[in-house]
Each structure stands twice: as structure tokens, then as C-alpha cells.
Amino acid sequence: MTTGPAHWELLQKARAVDNQCFVLTASPARTEEPKEGQEGKYKHYTAWGHSTVINPWGEVVGTCGSDEDVVVVDLELGDVSKMRQGIPTASQKRDDLYKLVDGK
């Protein structure tokens, strides 16, 4: 079973937007499931490939296919600051509603 087509890029985009940062993911090149009666390198796992770079807005800024490849992208690091200033979730903590307690 492979979940790559359904989830790989979607989950990366969610992490980038949630954390307001770049997300870079590396995946092994795609490995096909062995045919019936044949032994394969990975009987239990089919890699999806598609190493990808996502910006803080959740946009794909670099990716590759399922074959062995390298993704090279110039990151616009200022995008992180712009995103965090535009949607300041880190400064929206409500100390009046809860208190963090040291567990020691």
C-alpha cells in the first residue's frame, strides 16, 4: 500500500502553514511492490518519492518525481517573517485562559 498520492504533499503543506515555516521533505525513490511470487527489496513498503519543498504559505516551491533526483531551491527566508507578521499566531496566546505549569 502507498499513501503518497493522497497524503504526501497535503501533509507537508499543512505542516508549513501550521508552523509558518518552510518544510523540506526527503523521500526514497519509488520502489514498486514485487510481483506475485517474486522477492523484492521492500515487501512491506512502497516509497512514493517526490521529495518536496513547501513555503510558509503552503505552496510547492520545489519538487521532483518518483525517480532518484535532487531538489535545489533558493529559499526566500524573508517569507517566514512576512507570514508570521501577517498572521501573528505566536502573539495570540491567552494567558488569562490557561497557565502552563512546570512539571518538576
N, C-alpha and C positions, 0 to 999 in steps of 0.2 A: 504494500500500500504506500502511496505517496500523497502527502497533503500539500505539496509545494504549489501547484497551480491555484489552489483555493486560498491558501493562508500565508505563504511566504512573504509576498510583497505587502499584503494587508497588515500583517503583524508588525512589520518594520515601520510602516507609515504611522501606525498607532503609537508605537514607542517614541518615534521622533516628535510627534505632536504632543503627546503626554508630557514628555520631558523637555520640550522646547530645545532640542539639540539635533545635531547630525547623528544618524545611525548608519553604521557601516557593518555589513554582514558578509561573511565569507562562507561559502558552501563548497563541498567537494563537487567535482564534475559529476554529471549524471551517470548513474550506474543502472543499467537495465536489470530487471528481475530475471534470473536464469529461467530458461525454458524447462518445461516438464521433463524430468529425468536427467537434467544436467546440473552439475555443480557450478555455483557461481561464487564470486568473491564475497558478496553480501546477500545471503539468502533472506535475511530478515529486514533489510533496509534498502530502499531505493532513493538515492540522493536526487535532489531536484536541480542542483546547480544554481545559476542565476545570482551570483554574488552581486550585491547592490549597495548603492549609497543613496540615502534619503536626507533631504534638508529639513530644517525645523518646521517648515510649513507642510511637510508630508509629501513633497514632490520628489520623484525619482530624478536624481541628477547624474547618475551613472549606473550602468548595469551590464551584464554580459549574458550570454546564453547558457546552455546546459553543458557545453564542452569546456575543456580546460582553457582558462583565459585569465586575464588580469584586468581589473578595473582601475583606471587612473583618472582622478578628478581633482581639480583645484577647488578647495573648499572656500567659500566666502564666509569666513568666520564672523564677520560683522552681522550676518543673518541671525546668529544666535541672539545677540544684543537687541536687534530690531524686534525679533519675535517676543523676547522677554519684556521689552518696554511696551510693546503694543498690547500684549495680553499678560499683565503682571500677576500671574497666579502665585508667585512666591511671596508677594507682599499682601496677599489677601487672607492670611492666617487669622482666625478668630480666637484670640486668647481668652475672650470673655465667655466662650462656649465650652472650652476644654483646657486642661492643663496636662502637660507632659511631665511625668514623674520619673526620676532616675530609679531604675530597678535594683539598685545596690542595697 
